[in-house]
Amino acid sequence: MGYFLLLLYSLLAPAIAALYAVFFLLSPRRALMKALGGELKERLALTPAPAGPRPLWVHAASMGEVKAVSGLAPELAAAMKAPLLITSSTAAGRAEAGKLGARALLAPLDFYPLAAAFIKKNSPKALVLVETEIWPATLYAAARAGLPVFMVNARLSPRTAFLYRALSPLARLAFSGVKQVLAQTEEDAARFRALPGLGEKVSVTGNLKHDQIGLSAEGQDKVKEFIAAAGWGRAPVFTAGSTHPPEEPFIIGAWLEARKKTPDLKLVIVPRHLERLGETEAVLKQKNVTFARWSAGPAPADCLLVDAMGLLQAFYAASSVCFVGGTMDSTGGHNLLEPALFAKPALFGANYRNARNAGRALIKGEGGFLTKTANDITLTLNALLSDPAALAAAGNNAAKTLASLRGATARTAAAILPLT
């Protein structure tokens, strides 16, 4: 039965990939598909492998996952005396992998003949899969080739766990080559343990991303100069970072309500995807908000829309309170701990499934606040901004929470190296 399901999956994989491409072409992010023609050689595993020692192969979905292993991957490669090969599902991830000195490629499609050809051509010593990258054809190809597989920073949603339990014959084949699953949380570990063939192979090492959260000086001077030139002075700033269009009406509405109690409160919106700025502007205009755009230079407005990359940390540093986006829509949340780098409290919505451990730790440590509705955001802003001592305490608590969550890189390396 397992082989039949694998065959069926392999036959469907090209069609699924084609539908995914069509979805992107019809979405606001269609510009990301411009390079598709030039990417096919890598997607089809046609890129020749260089001569030399066998590499350590690390696969990470995109830029965020590559950054998560930016400390671990070079450490493992050095210990194994192997060059580093990193594949990613996106061009942004590939570019980030190149910064680590790795041979960086787009991952081949999860189609058994392509995965098997890629493994045969590159002959890696081991495969390290990051977070949710559970690809049945690639996993089975690795098992057939005798390639040890390690799943790091691993997380598993209840829905995906149910799917793999329902397809247990396929899961058993896919997981047959897995040596260790190193999960982010106990909840993730419990779900992995319930899958066929994993059981005793699962342990918890924490979230690698917590170790990679680091201070960046990029843009901080420019942001300070911008704020001064805009005439904001010492006014409190509320920065909403990595936001998505569906949640921006709630954020903007909450800010407008909070200004009734704190009239000089400024709002900075740093959208997650610049190609969707038009949707953010439409909401601001609908709510009659006068706003400035970063690219246009300082202007006398109480709301700033940041239309440039790389400035989020700088605005978090200049803020009184922060909101982390992707948590009031279906996204699942972005980096909840980034404001803690600057001892700033973080507000976030109910959907923080991609950062469950961080969110729970922030709430428990009173450095983060769950704000399910626009009214919750308003009430929390009012409570913090009206009490300087409470605001300072929340910021300090956020910083302490971040410090308590570090150390996953060392634990993960210690679990993998004895088995390689």
C-alpha positions in Angstrom: 0.0 0.0 0.0 2.8 2.4 0.9 4.4 2.0 -2.6 1.1 2.5 -4.3 0.6 5.8 -2.4 4.1 6.9 -3.2 3.5 6.2 -6.9 0.2 8.1 -6.8 1.9 11.0 -5.0 4.8 11.0 -7.5 2.3 11.1 -10.4 0.4 13.9 -8.9 3.5 16.0 -7.8 4.1 17.7 -11.3 0.4 18.6 -11.5 0.5 20.0 -8.0 3.6 22.1 -8.8 1.8 23.4 -12.0 -1.3 24.4 -10.0 0.9 26.2 -7.4 2.6 28.2 -10.2 -0.8 29.2 -11.6 -1.9 30.2 -8.1 1.1 32.6 -7.8 0.5 33.9 -11.4 -3.0 34.9 -10.4 -2.1 36.4 -7.0 -0.8 39.9 -6.1 2.7 38.3 -5.7 2.8 37.2 -9.4 6.1 39.1 -9.9 7.9 36.3 -8.0 7.2 34.0 -11.0 9.2 36.1 -13.5 12.3 34.0 -13.0 10.5 30.7 -13.4 12.0 29.9 -16.8 15.6 30.4 -15.6 14.9 28.3 -12.5 13.8 25.1 -14.3 17.3 23.7 -14.6 17.6 23.6 -10.8 14.0 22.6 -10.2 14.5 19.6 -12.5 17.9 18.6 -10.9 19.8 19.2 -14.0 22.6 21.3 -12.4 25.9 19.4 -12.5 27.6 18.7 -9.2 31.1 20.0 -8.7 34.0 17.7 -8.1 35.3 17.4 -4.6 34.3 16.0 -1.2 30.8 14.9 -0.4 28.7 17.7 0.9 26.3 18.1 3.9 22.9 18.8 2.3 20.6 21.2 4.2 17.2 22.0 2.8 15.3 25.0 4.2 12.0 26.3 2.7 12.8 30.0 2.4 14.9 32.9 3.8 13.6 32.6 7.3 14.4 28.9 7.6 17.9 29.5 6.0 18.5 32.2 8.6 17.4 29.8 11.3 20.3 27.4 10.5 22.8 30.0 9.7 24.7 29.1 12.9 24.0 25.3 12.9 24.7 24.5 9.2 28.3 25.8 9.1 29.0 24.2 12.5 27.8 20.8 11.3 29.6 21.1 8.0 32.9 22.0 9.7 32.6 19.1 12.2 31.9 16.7 9.3 34.7 18.1 7.2 32.2 18.6 4.4 31.3 21.4 2.0 27.9 22.9 2.6 25.1 22.4 0.0 21.9 24.3 0.8 18.7 24.0 -1.2 15.7 26.3 -0.8 12.2 26.4 -2.3 12.5 30.2 -3.1 15.0 32.5 -4.8 15.2 34.6 -1.6 16.2 31.5 0.4 18.8 30.6 -2.2 20.3 34.1 -2.0 20.4 33.9 1.8 22.1 30.5 1.6 24.8 32.0 -0.6 25.7 34.4 2.2 26.8 31.4 4.3 29.4 30.4 1.8 27.3 27.4 0.7 26.7 26.1 -2.7 23.1 27.3 -3.0 20.5 25.8 -5.3 16.7 25.8 -5.6 15.4 22.4 -4.4 14.3 19.9 -7.1 10.6 19.2 -7.3 9.4 16.5 -4.8 9.2 13.9 -7.6 11.0 10.7 -6.9 13.1 10.4 -10.2 14.3 14.0 -9.7 15.0 13.6 -6.0 16.9 10.4 -6.6 18.9 11.9 -9.5 19.8 14.9 -7.3 21.0 12.6 -4.5 23.0 10.4 -6.9 24.6 13.4 -8.5 25.6 15.2 -5.3 26.2 12.2 -3.1 25.7 14.1 0.2 26.9 12.7 3.5 23.6 13.6 5.3 20.4 15.5 4.8 19.2 18.1 7.3 15.6 19.2 6.8 14.5 22.4 8.5 11.1 23.0 10.2 8.1 21.7 8.1 10.0 20.4 5.1 8.5 16.9 5.0 8.6 15.8 1.4 7.7 12.1 0.9 9.4 11.5 -2.4 12.7 13.2 -1.3 12.6 11.4 2.0 12.1 8.0 0.4 14.8 8.7 -2.2 17.2 9.5 0.7 16.2 6.3 2.5 16.8 4.2 -0.7 20.3 5.8 -1.0 21.2 5.1 2.6 21.4 8.9 3.3 20.9 9.7 7.0 18.2 12.3 7.5 17.8 14.7 10.4 14.8 16.9 10.9 15.8 20.1 12.8 13.8 22.9 14.3 10.9 20.5 13.4 7.3 21.5 13.9 4.1 19.8 12.9 0.6 21.1 12.8 -2.3 18.9 14.1 -3.7 18.9 10.5 -0.5 17.6 8.9 0.0 15.1 11.7 -3.5 13.8 11.0 -2.8 13.5 7.3 0.4 11.5 7.8 -1.4 9.2 10.3 -4.1 8.6 7.8 -1.5 7.8 5.2 0.6 5.7 7.5 1.9 3.3 4.8 3.3 6.2 2.9 4.6 7.9 6.1 6.4 4.7 7.1 8.3 4.6 3.8 9.1 8.3 4.0 10.4 8.2 7.5 12.4 5.0 7.2 15.7 6.9 6.7 15.1 9.5 9.5 17.7 9.3 12.2 16.5 12.1 14.5 13.6 14.5 14.8 14.7 17.5 16.8 11.5 19.4 17.6 10.8 22.9 18.7 8.3 22.1 21.4 6.9 19.2 23.4 3.6 19.6 21.5 5.5 19.2 18.2 7.5 16.2 19.6 4.3 14.5 20.7 2.8 14.8 17.2 6.0 13.4 15.6 6.2 10.5 18.1 2.7 9.5 17.0 3.8 9.0 13.4 4.9 5.6 12.0 8.5 4.8 12.4 9.5 7.8 14.5 8.7 7.1 18.1 12.0 6.9 20.0 13.8 9.1 17.4 12.1 12.3 18.6 13.5 14.8 21.1 13.0 18.5 21.9 15.9 20.9 21.3 14.1 24.2 21.0 13.8 26.8 18.3 16.9 27.7 16.3 15.4 31.0 15.3 15.7 32.3 18.8 19.5 32.0 18.6 19.6 33.9 15.3 17.6 36.9 16.5 20.3 39.5 16.6 20.6 43.3 16.7 21.0 45.1 13.4 22.2 48.7 13.2 20.8 48.9 9.7 18.7 52.1 9.3 18.7 53.1 12.9 20.3 56.5 12.3 18.1 57.1 9.3 15.0 56.3 11.3 16.0 58.6 14.1 16.7 61.4 11.6 13.3 60.7 9.9 11.4 60.9 13.1 13.1 64.1 14.1 12.5 65.7 10.7 8.9 64.7 10.8 8.4 66.6 14.0 7.5 63.6 16.1 9.8 64.7 18.9 9.4 62.5 22.0 5.9 61.3 21.0 5.1 57.6 21.6 5.4 55.4 18.5 3.4 52.3 17.9 5.0 50.1 15.2 3.1 47.4 13.5 5.6 45.1 11.8 5.3 42.4 9.1 1.6 43.2 8.7 -0.8 41.6 6.1 -3.7 43.5 4.5 -6.5 41.5 6.2 -5.3 42.6 9.7 -4.4 46.2 8.9 -7.9 47.6 9.3 -8.0 46.3 12.9 -4.5 47.8 13.7 -5.4 51.2 12.1 -8.8 51.3 13.8 -7.2 50.4 17.2 -4.6 53.1 16.8 -7.3 55.7 16.0 -9.2 54.7 19.2 -6.0 54.8 21.3 -5.3 58.4 20.1 -8.4 59.5 22.0 -6.5 58.8 25.2 -3.0 59.5 23.8 -3.5 62.1 21.1 0.2 62.3 20.1 0.5 58.6 19.5 2.2 57.9 16.1 1.7 54.8 14.0 4.3 53.1 11.8 3.2 50.3 9.4 5.8 48.0 8.0 4.0 45.6 5.6 5.3 42.1 5.1 5.1 42.2 1.3 5.8 45.5 -0.4 4.0 44.4 -3.6 0.7 44.7 -1.5 1.3 48.3 -0.4 -1.6 49.5 -2.5 -4.0 47.5 -0.3 -2.6 49.1 2.8 -2.9 52.6 1.3 -6.5 51.9 0.4 -7.4 51.1 4.0 -5.6 54.2 5.3 -7.6 56.3 2.8 -10.8 54.6 3.7 -10.3 55.5 7.3 -9.3 59.1 6.3 -5.8 58.8 7.8 -3.2 61.2 6.5 0.0 59.3 6.1 3.5 59.7 4.7 5.6 57.1 2.7 9.1 56.5 3.8 10.4 56.8 0.3 8.9 60.3 -0.1 10.9 61.6 2.9 9.7 63.2 6.2 6.3 64.8 6.2 3.9 66.2 8.8 1.8 63.1 9.3 0.9 61.0 12.3 1.1 57.7 10.3 4.1 56.4 8.3 3.9 53.6 5.7 7.3 52.1 5.3 7.8 51.1 1.6 11.4 49.8 2.0 13.0 46.6 3.2 15.4 46.2 6.1 14.0 48.9 8.4 11.8 46.9 10.8 14.3 46.5 13.6 15.1 50.1 13.4 11.5 51.1 13.9 11.0 48.5 16.7 14.0 50.2 18.4 12.4 53.6 18.1 9.0 52.5 19.3 7.2 52.4 22.6 5.0 49.4 21.8 5.1 47.0 18.9 2.6 44.8 17.1 3.8 41.6 15.3 1.8 40.9 12.2 0.6 37.7 10.5 -1.2 36.9 13.8 -4.7 38.4 13.0 -5.1 36.6 9.7 -4.4 33.1 8.5 -0.6 33.5 8.3 0.4 32.1 11.7 2.6 34.8 12.9 6.1 36.2 12.3 9.0 36.9 14.7 7.3 37.6 18.0 10.6 38.0 19.8 12.2 40.6 17.6 10.8 43.6 19.6 12.4 42.0 22.7 15.8 42.7 21.3 15.1 46.3 22.2 13.2 45.6 25.4 9.9 46.5 23.8 6.6 44.7 24.6 5.0 42.9 21.7 1.3 42.7 20.9 0.0 39.9 18.7 -3.2 38.3 17.6 -4.6 34.9 18.3 -3.0 33.1 15.4 0.6 32.7 16.3 0.9 29.0 15.5 4.2 29.4 13.8 5.7 30.8 17.0 3.6 29.0 19.7 6.4 28.6 22.2 7.6 32.2 21.9 4.1 33.5 22.2 3.3 31.5 25.2 6.6 32.4 26.9 6.0 36.1 26.2 2.5 35.9 27.7 3.6 33.9 30.7 6.6 36.3 31.3 4.4 39.4 30.9 6.5 40.7 28.0 3.9 40.1 25.3 0.2 40.6 25.1 -2.5 38.5 23.3 -4.8 41.0 21.5 -7.5 39.1 19.6 -9.5 42.1 18.5 -9.0 45.7 17.6 -10.5 46.6 21.0 -7.9 44.5 22.7 -5.1 46.3 21.0 -6.7 49.7 22.0 -7.1 48.7 25.6 -3.5 47.3 25.9 -2.0 50.4 24.3 -4.0 52.6 26.7 -2.9 50.6 29.7 0.8 50.6 28.8 1.1 54.2 27.5 -0.7 55.6 30.5 1.7 53.8 33.0 5.4 54.4 32.3 6.4 51.9 35.0 4.2 49.2 33.5 5.6 49.9 30.0 9.2 49.6 31.2 8.5 46.4 33.1 6.8 44.8 30.1 9.8 45.7 28.0 12.3 44.2 30.5 10.2 41.1 30.7 10.3 40.7 27.0 14.1 40.9 27.0 14.3 38.3 29.8 12.0 36.0 27.9 14.2 36.1 24.8 17.3 35.3 26.8 15.6 32.3 28.4 14.7 30.8 25.0 18.2 30.7 23.5 20.5 27.7 23.2 18.8 25.5 20.6 21.8 25.5 18.2 24.2 23.9 20.6 21.6 21.3 21.7 20.8 20.4 18.1 24.4 20.1 17.0 25.1 17.9 20.1 22.3 15.6 19.1 23.3 15.2 15.4 27.1 14.9 15.4 27.4 11.6 17.3 25.1 10.0 14.7 27.1 11.2 11.6 
